[in-house]
Amino acid sequence: MKTEDTGSGRLETWTVAEVAAALRSDEIAMIDVRTPAEYMFEQIQGALLAPMAFIVPERLPLGGDKPVVLYCGSSKRSEKVARQILASGVTDRIAHMDGGFAAWKEAGQPYRGTDMASGAPVVTPAAKSG
C-alpha cells in the first residue's frame, strides 16, 4: 500500500492483491464510483455503487471499523473521488485501488458480469494461478 499526505488527510492506494485479500476477509467496504451502466454490466461482487457524479461524503458508509476502498475502471476517477472525500474533512481511512477494475480483471480476480446472449448475471471465478 502506498500512502500520500494530501494536506487534507492520508490517501491510501492499494494494490489489487491487497484489495482482494481484504475483501475476502471482510475487512473493507468497497465502493464502485463508475456509472450505473458500467456497474450493471460488470462489477466486483460485494461492492456498493456510488457514482462519482453523485458522491456525498457525509452519506458514505464511514465511521466504522473498516477502511473504505474506492474503485473505477482505471483508478483515475476513484483517486479523484478519494481526494474530494478527504478535502471535505473526512478523517476515516480512504483508499482507492491502483489500476481499477481493469487491473482487477487482468489479475484474474472474480467478478460478476452479464451474459450478453440472455442478459443474465454470470460470475467469472478467480483465475487459477500456476
Secondary structure, DSSP 4 states (H G I P E B T S, - for coil): -EEEE-SSSEEEEE-HHHHHHHHHTT--EEEE-S-HHHHHH-B-TTPEE--GGG--GGGSS-SSSSPEEEE-SSSHHHHHHHHHHHHTT--S-EEEETTHHHHHHHTT--EEEE-TTT--EEEEPPPPP-
